[in-house]
Amino acid sequence: MRVFGVIALALALSTGAASARPSADPGLSSGEIVIGGTVPLSGIAASYASVGRGAEAYFKYVNARGGVNGRKITYKYVDDQYNPAQTVQAVRQLVQQDRVFAIFNSLGTEHNLSVRSFLNATKVPQLFVGSGATTFGRDHKRYPYTIGFLPSYVGEGKVYARHILRTKPNAKIAVLVQNDDYGKDLLAGFKAGLGAKRRNLVAEQSYDPLSTDVSSQIARLRSSRATVLLLITTPPFAIRGLVAANRLGWRPQVYVNQVGGATNIMRIISATANPRIIQGAITLISVKDPSMPRFRNDAGMRLYRTIMRQQLPRGDVNDGFHVYSMAVAYTFVEALKKAGRNPTRASLVRAVANLNLRNNPFLIPGVVVKTSPTDHFPLDQGQLQRWSKNQWNPLGKVITAK
Amino acid sequence: MSAVRYALRAVGFALFVAVVVYLPFRISDFRASEFALIGVYFIAILGLNVLTGYTGVISLGHGAFMALGAYTTAILVADHGMRDLWTIPLAGLLAAAAGAAFGLPALRLSGPYLALATFGVAVATPIVIKKFDGLTGGSGGINLFEEEGITGLPEFIVTLPGGKVLSFNDWLYYLTWTIALVLFAVAWAIHHSRFGRSLRAIRDNEIAAAASGVWLASHKTLAFSISAFYAGVAGSLLAISAFSVQPGAFPIDRSIALLVGLAVGGLGSLAPLAAGAAFLVFLPQWAQDISKAPGVPAVIYGAVLIVLMIVLPMGVGGLLRWLGRPLTSRLYPRS
């Protein structure tokens, strides 16, 4: 096989490897633009399926109004079962067989990492990655075709650290963290935010995302006598962690990260554990939460509910991932408009790196989606929220999470 | 076996090889990558067949040996600058050693107890990989894409005289299937050797086999080791074709999938196992094409599997054997 490879390489060099480049990039015709992505539709992370369905619903809504420059957007999202090896196969299928214009809104840190090199080598845009891992925004020089969407986990961690230092400068802090890149990133940001007060962080316990129980971790955190508990967890572990803490009679000041703190999750905790354990809990949000009463008459959320009713009638309107994915889809549509009448992959990537969108209807008022050729973090703002009266209430102004 | 049957077998094998060589000329570039993946599964299932099909030992943990092979390749290429192709036999050998090491104590267990022990290994694999993140890159895994030792790259395109364009996916296809055919021949040789007959004797009746002079411990350990070798090679090819390894790529599902592929292909068969491998690659996609509604693909997958096991209890191999029997034996069933 090595001989074959060498001969092949020699042949390739001698013939100049005729890379017959068609006039337009793949996936684009006069009436359609085809994009694709991976989302877990089955397996352990199937609850994230809404991230694909919400975006699809928004594109259908846009298509019903004539699409973008006369082109309908077709969004092919494929199940990768949250297994990075499946992501590799699925993305190759999307690029090589379905010939999509761009990869969009694929979910998961490891999953996007596993195809980032491939997509950049083949010059396929990897847009609005569904992960806050810092590398997707930071390493844009090396991977110019990749851009994230969520506020970076590092930035989010720093926000919580600053808030704790301002309100409880001497409190002992305990952290429950998911043992993967997402958890490590957020924890690193949190530690950086604590700075000199790093010693306040007295206990740190991690759990594997495949495990089902965190009560022993919570017991150990409690024994540290910490009075602040930061949960760097996905929704199921936020619930399990606080149920376990409640069982031990522990009442720390809770901070829960954006990934795990949606209103519907908090209400489950309130119902299964004890409303008092999350009384005064704090989180950071950038995307409007459909369960928040203050958005009941908000124009953006009315649009959201209309789209849900028309395009996704069987979807759960209170599922925040639907709003999130519409926020991403909205950003994509705006970027596509800016990419020219006949966009190319390169012009789309340029447009994505020069965004300044003030009125994304699905984001918290005041949050601006802004990028530049040197800033590949589209969303780096959010607003702290405090939990009381069975809902999140805004705490201060919109701040930058960097 | 008579000379005629040997000749028939040889012709059959030559046909199989011809189909494998010719296939990329008939299918699209992307399909070639899917068939390469089928080759990878074929290798792993051939290995599992030595253990489960011949020896009758059920392993639910072969995904762990695949992971070991994949990580061996990834670490050697990324950290030691080795060429990917040379790491394939090393990955197999390391997995074989691990298989022997695991096989020795596991021999004290039998039947379902051994299956459970292997299940434990498969469950622990992703967590153990993450534990040694200095070596394995933790949950993000190892990216091989920009490493020097990688032979095939996506830009790889060759135009053959005659107009056929060989792409990177064709390269992966020929790489995996060359190895698959060699290992297929080895499995066939094992099947027809004295060693293979001893393994089947163990499967059919351990006590009788021991009474006939088969040393159970050494045979079972060796079978474990051989099958782990196959899994290691398959894992290594998986890493090469994906340009990366992550602990998330080796969940317990992967081990179970191998057993499913083996059952669909037919326990104890050889060539029909390729059908089992194709089943693993194509059925989930096909199920997704039918419907993407929550849970539906999984239900379709399960339903098809159940129906298949009812209709073809001996898998595709059993069907082919049945078709190959004289017509009269079908008219008058003996059992």
Contacts between the chains, C-beta under 8 A, distances in Angstrom:
chain1	res1	chain2	res2	distance
A	1	B	85	6.2
A	1	B	151	7.9
A	1	B	174	7.0
A	1	B	175	5.3
A	1	B	178	6.1
A	2	B	83	7.8
A	2	B	85	5.7
A	2	B	151	7.2
A	4	B	171	7.8
A	4	B	174	7.0
A	5	B	151	5.0
A	5	B	152	7.0
A	5	B	171	7.2
A	8	B	156	7.0
A	8	B	158	4.6
A	8	B	166	6.7
A	8	B	171	7.1
A	9	B	156	7.8
A	11	B	158	4.8
A	11	B	159	7.6
A	12	B	156	6.9
A	12	B	157	6.2
A	12	B	158	5.3
A	15	B	158	7.7
A	15	B	159	5.9
A	17	B	155	7.3
A	17	B	157	5.1
A	17	B	158	7.8
A	18	B	157	7.6
A	18	B	159	6.5
A	19	B	155	8.0
A	19	B	157	6.8
A	41	B	288	7.6
A	41	B	292	6.0
A	41	B	294	7.0
A	41	B	297	7.0
A	42	B	294	8.0
A	42	B	295	7.1
A	42	B	297	5.9
A	42	B	298	5.1
A	43	B	253	7.8
A	46	B	294	6.7
A	46	B	295	7.8
A	49	B	294	6.2
A	78	B	288	7.0
A	79	B	284	8.0
A	79	B	288	5.7
A	79	B	292	7.2
A	79	B	297	6.7
A	81	B	253	7.7
A	82	B	248	7.2
A	83	B	248	5.7
A	83	B	249	6.1
A	83	B	251	6.3
A	83	B	253	7.6
A	84	B	141	7.0
A	84	B	244	7.4
A	84	B	246	4.2
A	84	B	248	4.8
A	84	B	249	5.3
A	85	B	238	6.9
A	85	B	242	6.0
A	85	B	246	7.3
A	85	B	248	7.6
A	85	B	249	3.5
A	85	B	250	7.9
A	88	B	242	4.4
A	88	B	243	7.6
A	88	B	244	7.0
A	89	B	33	7.7
A	89	B	34	7.8
A	89	B	37	6.7
A	89	B	242	7.8
A	92	B	30	6.8
A	92	B	33	5.8
A	93	B	30	6.0
A	93	B	34	7.9
A	96	B	29	5.8
A	96	B	30	4.2
A	96	B	33	7.1
A	96	B	169	7.2
A	97	B	28	6.6
A	97	B	29	7.8
A	97	B	30	3.6
A	97	B	31	7.6
A	109	B	139	7.8
A	109	B	140	7.1
A	110	B	139	5.8
A	110	B	140	5.6
A	110	B	141	6.5
A	110	B	246	5.0
A	110	B	248	5.5
A	111	B	248	7.9
A	113	B	140	5.5
A	113	B	141	7.5
A	113	B	143	7.0
A	113	B	244	7.7
A	113	B	246	7.8
A	114	B	141	7.2
A	114	B	143	7.7
A	114	B	242	7.0
A	114	B	244	4.9
A	114	B	246	6.1
A	116	B	143	8.0
A	117	B	143	5.9
A	117	B	145	3.3
A	117	B	146	6.3
A	117	B	243	6.5
A	117	B	244	7.8
A	118	B	145	6.5
A	118	B	154	6.4
A	118	B	243	6.5
A	121	B	145	7.0
A	121	B	153	7.4
A	121	B	154	5.6
A	121	B	155	7.1
A	122	B	154	5.5
A	179	B	130	6.3
A	179	B	139	7.2
A	180	B	130	7.5
A	180	B	138	7.5
A	180	B	139	3.8
A	180	B	140	7.9
A	181	B	138	7.1
A	181	B	139	5.4
A	181	B	140	4.9
A	184	B	138	7.7
A	208	B	126	8.0
A	208	B	127	5.3
A	208	B	130	7.1
A	210	B	126	6.4
A	210	B	127	6.8
A	210	B	251	7.7
